[in-house]
């Protein structure tokens, strides 16, 4: 076990965990965030996508130690129910979700794409 400092959605957080634990498990189990989800566990489906330092990253295969002191944004960090991010608002208005399970990966990847290619 090790104390690992993370910066998640603009807030400094410290967790006590095995450094090889996938970031996804720390975000969900230790920090209680529900945006990133476990899908395949192989970095293929994208349900676990988060943004780290401006890049879309599959958190299911990234050890938490690799995210130490980096800027991590989850779906919760984009906007809220009361004030959704413009991208979230567009998905809601267009009723883009079907079951919604993979929506996290789609929205987070689209955010990075639009940030890099306005």
C-alpha positions as YAML, in Angstrom:
chain: A
units: angstrom
residues:
- id: 1
  name: UNK
  ca: [0.00, 0.00, 0.00]
- id: 2
  name: UNK
  ca: [1.13, 3.53, -0.72]
- id: 3
  name: UNK
  ca: [-0.28, 7.01, -0.36]
- id: 4
  name: UNK
  ca: [-0.88, 8.39, -3.85]
- id: 5
  name: UNK
  ca: [-1.75, 12.01, -4.54]
- id: 6
  name: UNK
  ca: [-4.14, 12.63, -7.41]
- id: 7
  name: UNK
  ca: [-5.78, 15.75, -8.82]
- id: 8
  name: UNK
  ca: [-9.31, 14.73, -9.80]
- id: 9
  name: UNK
  ca: [-11.81, 17.21, -11.22]
- id: 10
  name: UNK
  ca: [-9.76, 20.10, -9.89]
- id: 11
  name: UNK
  ca: [-9.47, 18.76, -6.34]
- id: 12
  name: UNK
  ca: [-6.43, 17.29, -4.62]
- id: 13
  name: UNK
  ca: [-7.17, 13.77, -3.41]
- id: 14
  name: UNK
  ca: [-4.99, 11.24, -1.62]
- id: 15
  name: UNK
  ca: [-5.64, 7.51, -1.63]
- id: 16
  name: UNK
  ca: [-3.94, 4.68, 0.20]
- id: 17
  name: UNK
  ca: [-3.77, 1.81, -2.26]
- id: 18
  name: UNK
  ca: [-1.53, -0.60, -4.11]
- id: 19
  name: UNK
  ca: [0.27, 1.51, -6.77]
- id: 20
  name: UNK
  ca: [-0.54, -1.11, -9.43]
- id: 21
  name: UNK
  ca: [-4.30, -0.83, -8.86]
- id: 22
  name: UNK
  ca: [-6.02, 0.34, -12.05]
- id: 23
  name: UNK
  ca: [-6.99, 4.01, -11.87]
- id: 24
  name: UNK
  ca: [-10.58, 3.04, -12.68]
- id: 25
  name: UNK
  ca: [-10.95, 1.12, -9.42]
- id: 26
  name: UNK
  ca: [-9.56, 3.99, -7.39]
- id: 27
  name: UNK
  ca: [-11.89, 6.49, -9.07]
- id: 28
  name: UNK
  ca: [-14.97, 4.33, -8.55]
- id: 29
  name: UNK
  ca: [-14.27, 2.43, -5.34]
- id: 30
  name: UNK
  ca: [-12.16, 4.88, -3.34]
- id: 31
  name: UNK
  ca: [-13.43, 8.22, -4.64]
- id: 32
  name: UNK
  ca: [-17.03, 7.23, -5.41]
- id: 33
  name: UNK
  ca: [-17.12, 8.55, -8.97]
- id: 34
  name: UNK
  ca: [-19.64, 6.86, -11.25]
- id: 35
  name: UNK
  ca: [-18.77, 8.35, -14.68]
- id: 36
  name: UNK
  ca: [-15.99, 6.00, -15.74]
- id: 37
  name: UNK
  ca: [-17.22, 2.41, -15.89]
- id: 38
  name: UNK
  ca: [-15.75, -1.05, -16.18]
- id: 39
  name: UNK
  ca: [-16.50, -2.49, -19.59]
- id: 40
  name: UNK
  ca: [-13.93, -4.84, -21.06]
- id: 41
  name: UNK
  ca: [-10.87, -4.36, -18.84]
- id: 42
  name: UNK
  ca: [-8.69, -4.43, -21.97]
- id: 43
  name: UNK
  ca: [-8.70, -0.73, -22.98]
- id: 44
  name: UNK
  ca: [-10.83, -1.53, -26.01]
- id: 45
  name: UNK
  ca: [-14.40, -0.42, -25.30]
- id: 46
  name: UNK
  ca: [-13.75, 3.03, -23.81]
- id: 47
  name: UNK
  ca: [-16.37, 2.94, -21.03]
- id: 48
  name: UNK
  ca: [-13.59, 3.74, -18.52]
- id: 49
  name: UNK
  ca: [-12.26, 6.80, -20.39]
- id: 50
  name: UNK
  ca: [-11.01, 9.78, -18.40]
- id: 51
  name: UNK
  ca: [-9.06, 12.83, -19.50]
- id: 52
  name: UNK
  ca: [-5.52, 13.08, -18.14]
- id: 53
  name: UNK
  ca: [-3.59, 16.23, -18.98]
- id: 54
  name: UNK
  ca: [-5.76, 16.80, -22.05]
- id: 55
  name: UNK
  ca: [-5.63, 13.25, -23.43]
- id: 56
  name: UNK
  ca: [-8.30, 10.56, -23.46]
- id: 57
  name: UNK
  ca: [-7.00, 7.65, -21.38]
- id: 58
  name: UNK
  ca: [-8.48, 4.23, -20.66]
- id: 59
  name: UNK
  ca: [-8.40, 4.09, -16.86]
- id: 60
  name: UNK
  ca: [-9.01, 0.33, -16.61]
- id: 61
  name: UNK
  ca: [-5.45, -0.45, -17.69]
- id: 62
  name: UNK
  ca: [-3.56, 2.52, -16.25]
- id: 63
  name: UNK
  ca: [-1.95, 1.87, -12.86]
- id: 64
  name: UNK
  ca: [-2.86, 4.57, -10.38]
- id: 65
  name: UNK
  ca: [0.83, 5.33, -9.86]
- id: 66
  name: UNK
  ca: [0.99, 6.57, -13.48]
- id: 67
  name: UNK
  ca: [-1.68, 9.18, -12.69]
- id: 68
  name: UNK
  ca: [0.12, 10.54, -9.62]
- id: 69
  name: UNK
  ca: [0.01, 14.37, -9.53]
- id: 70
  name: UNK
  ca: [-1.57, 14.62, -12.98]
- id: 71
  name: UNK
  ca: [-4.80, 16.43, -13.88]
- id: 72
  name: UNK
  ca: [-7.57, 13.85, -14.15]
- id: 73
  name: UNK
  ca: [-11.05, 14.79, -15.36]
- id: 74
  name: UNK
  ca: [-13.98, 12.41, -15.16]
- id: 75
  name: UNK
  ca: [-17.47, 12.86, -16.56]
- id: 76
  name: UNK
  ca: [-18.46, 14.44, -13.24]
- id: 77
  name: UNK
  ca: [-15.78, 17.08, -13.77]
- id: 78
  name: UNK
  ca: [-17.24, 18.32, -17.05]
- id: 79
  name: UNK
  ca: [-20.52, 19.59, -15.69]
- id: 80
  name: UNK
  ca: [-23.40, 18.90, -13.34]
- id: 81
  name: UNK
  ca: [-27.05, 18.03, -13.74]
- id: 82
  name: UNK
  ca: [-27.89, 21.67, -13.06]
- id: 83
  name: UNK
  ca: [-25.16, 23.03, -15.36]
- id: 84
  name: UNK
  ca: [-24.04, 20.45, -17.90]
- id: 85
  name: UNK
  ca: [-21.05, 21.05, -20.15]
- id: 86
  name: UNK
  ca: [-22.10, 22.09, -23.68]
- id: 87
  name: UNK
  ca: [-21.19, 18.64, -24.98]
- id: 88
  name: UNK
  ca: [-23.28, 16.93, -22.30]
- id: 89
  name: UNK
  ca: [-26.15, 19.30, -23.03]
- id: 90
  name: UNK
  ca: [-25.99, 18.47, -26.75]
- id: 91
  name: UNK
  ca: [-26.08, 14.73, -26.03]
- id: 92
  name: UNK
  ca: [-29.10, 15.24, -23.76]
- id: 93
  name: UNK
  ca: [-30.95, 17.47, -26.23]
- id: 94
  name: UNK
  ca: [-30.35, 15.08, -29.11]
- id: 95
  name: UNK
  ca: [-31.23, 12.03, -26.95]
- id: 96
  name: UNK
  ca: [-27.97, 10.45, -28.11]
- id: 97
  name: UNK
  ca: [-27.81, 7.80, -25.39]
- id: 98
  name: UNK
  ca: [-29.32, 4.39, -25.89]
- id: 99
  name: UNK
  ca: [-28.64, 2.30, -22.79]
- id: 100
  name: UNK
  ca: [-26.02, 4.87, -21.75]
- id: 101
  name: UNK
  ca: [-23.41, 2.43, -20.44]
- id: 102
  name: UNK
  ca: [-20.69, 3.50, -22.88]
- id: 103
  name: UNK
  ca: [-21.76, 7.16, -22.98]
- id: 104
  name: UNK
  ca: [-18.92, 8.13, -20.64]
- id: 105
  name: UNK
  ca: [-16.33, 7.02, -23.19]
- id: 106
  name: UNK
  ca: [-18.09, 8.72, -26.07]
- id: 107
  name: UNK
  ca: [-18.48, 12.06, -24.28]
- id: 108
  name: UNK
  ca: [-14.96, 12.11, -22.83]
- id: 109
  name: UNK
  ca: [-13.35, 11.15, -26.14]
- id: 110
  name: UNK
  ca: [-15.45, 13.74, -28.00]
- id: 111
  name: UNK
  ca: [-14.38, 16.39, -25.48]
- id: 112
  name: UNK
  ca: [-10.69, 15.71, -26.15]
- id: 113
  name: UNK
  ca: [-11.28, 15.63, -29.91]
- id: 114
  name: UNK
  ca: [-13.11, 18.98, -29.86]
- id: 115
  name: UNK
  ca: [-10.50, 20.55, -27.55]
- id: 116
  name: UNK
  ca: [-7.77, 19.60, -30.03]
- id: 117
  name: UNK
  ca: [-9.83, 20.35, -33.17]
- id: 118
  name: UNK
  ca: [-12.28, 23.17, -32.44]
...
